[in-house]
Amino acid sequence: MKHASLIFLSFLVFTFLLLSKISFSANSLTISLNSSKVWWQDGILASGTLLDAGNNPINNALVEVKISGTTQCSDTTNATGQWDCSFTAPNEIDIYTVTAQNDTTTASTTLTVAPNYGATPVGTIDRVVYEVPMLIQDLTGKIKQIFVRITVWQGA
């Protein structure tokens, strides 16, 4: 009986050592955007890499880029595991989670859609931002100066 227990214990130790050398890590997917803060309707380039558990590129795999579950664009990875695709920013001002998804893994980043104010508006669509100072009277009777910003843009 002692002999059988010793054999069983040796089997367990051998199995543990064998399994400890096996890697259970999954594929890795990255995503980056050419800009993380854009105006609505701006063009955005998403790109990244898909690697297997051994950090080897995965070729010919479909990657979909989604916002709120809706596919914005997709691409197939090349021989180095790289992918890229372009989509248009949503029309609503908000902070969005942009997800790159493959059938084995996902990755995400954030995208802020909001106007940028400055001397020259930036983006891919012609825009003009007018800033007009105004005086208002609040509920307590105090007069305050505010700035009203009006954005005019011409779509592509």
CORJOVEN-V89178 format. One record per residue. PHI is phi in degrees with one decimal (999 if undefined). OMEGA is omega as a letter, one per 20 degrees, with the letter a starting at -180 (* if undefined). D_LAST is the distance of its C-alpha to the last C-alpha in Angstrom with 1 decimal. Layout:
PHI & OMEGA & D_LAST
PHI & OMEGA & D_LAST
This chain:
999 & r & 83.1
-63.2 & a & 82.3
-64.5 & r & 81.4
-66.5 & r & 78.9
-65.9 & r & 77.3
-67.0 & r & 77.0
-64.9 & r & 75.4
-63.0 & r & 72.9
-63.3 & r & 72.1
-62.2 & r & 71.6
-60.3 & r & 69.3
-62.8 & a & 67.2
-64.4 & r & 67.0
-60.3 & r & 66.1
-62.1 & r & 63.3
-61.0 & a & 61.9
-65.3 & r & 61.9
-65.3 & a & 60.3
-68.2 & a & 57.5
-69.6 & r & 56.9
-88.5 & r & 55.9
-87.7 & r & 53.3
-89.6 & r & 49.8
-104.5 & a & 48.0
-71.5 & a & 44.7
-99.1 & r & 41.6
-63.0 & r & 38.6
-122.1 & a & 36.1
-127.8 & r & 32.3
-117.0 & r & 30.0
-140.9 & r & 26.4
-141.7 & r & 24.4
-113.1 & r & 20.8
-66.7 & r & 19.3
-154.9 & a & 18.9
-97.0 & r & 20.7
-132.4 & a & 19.0
-136.4 & r & 15.3
-81.1 & r & 13.0
-63.4 & a & 11.8
66.9 & r & 8.8
-71.2 & r & 9.4
-79.3 & a & 10.4
-127.0 & r & 14.2
-105.2 & r & 16.9
-103.2 & r & 20.1
-150.4 & r & 23.3
178.1 & a & 27.0
-137.3 & r & 30.4
-117.8 & a & 32.8
-122.8 & r & 36.5
-85.0 & a & 39.7
-62.2 & r & 42.6
-93.8 & a & 44.0
63.0 & r & 40.7
-96.7 & a & 40.3
-64.9 & r & 36.8
-103.2 & a & 36.1
-94.1 & r & 34.7
61.3 & r & 32.9
-110.8 & a & 32.2
-80.0 & r & 29.2
-122.4 & r & 27.2
-110.9 & r & 24.8
-105.6 & a & 22.5
-128.3 & r & 22.7
-126.4 & a & 21.8
51.9 & r & 24.4
80.8 & a & 25.7
-99.1 & a & 22.6
-67.1 & r & 21.6
-96.9 & r & 18.2
-166.3 & r & 19.0
-151.1 & r & 22.2
-155.3 & r & 24.0
-106.0 & a & 27.6
-65.7 & r & 29.5
-93.8 & a & 30.7
-63.5 & r & 34.3
-97.6 & r & 33.9
81.5 & a & 32.6
-87.9 & r & 29.1
-143.5 & r & 25.9
-160.2 & r & 22.2
-158.5 & a & 19.0
-115.7 & r & 15.4
-147.9 & a & 13.8
-101.0 & r & 11.2
-62.4 & r & 12.9
-59.1 & a & 14.4
-84.9 & a & 13.4
-108.9 & r & 16.9
-70.9 & a & 18.5
-177.7 & r & 21.3
-107.4 & a & 22.9
-112.4 & r & 22.5
-95.5 & r & 24.8
-103.1 & a & 23.1
-116.5 & r & 25.7
-98.6 & a & 26.3
-134.0 & r & 28.9
-121.6 & a & 31.3
-67.5 & r & 34.2
-111.7 & a & 36.5
-160.2 & r & 34.7
-136.6 & r & 31.8
-145.8 & a & 30.3
-144.8 & r & 28.0
-149.5 & a & 26.2
-109.1 & r & 24.4
-132.3 & r & 20.8
-101.9 & r & 20.4
-105.5 & a & 17.3
-164.0 & r & 17.8
-72.3 & r & 16.8
-105.2 & r & 18.3
-99.6 & r & 20.2
173.3 & a & 21.4
-61.4 & r & 21.6
-131.5 & r & 18.1
-61.4 & a & 15.4
-106.5 & r & 14.4
139.5 & a & 11.4
-99.1 & a & 8.3
-118.2 & r & 6.2
-64.4 & a & 8.1
-138.8 & r & 10.9
-134.1 & r & 14.4
-113.8 & r & 17.3
-99.2 & r & 20.3
-119.2 & a & 23.6
-119.3 & r & 26.4
-76.4 & r & 30.0
-139.0 & r & 32.0
-104.7 & r & 35.5
-131.1 & r & 36.4
-113.5 & a & 39.7
-81.7 & a & 40.0
-65.9 & r & 42.6
-87.6 & r & 45.3
97.5 & a & 45.0
-76.9 & r & 43.6
-91.5 & r & 41.1
-130.3 & r & 38.2
-97.9 & r & 35.2
-126.0 & r & 31.8
-119.8 & r & 28.3
-99.7 & r & 25.6
-108.9 & r & 22.0
-116.8 & r & 19.3
-108.6 & r & 15.7
-120.8 & r & 13.2
-138.8 & r & 9.4
-112.2 & a & 6.6
-65.1 & a & 3.8
-75.8 & * & 0.0
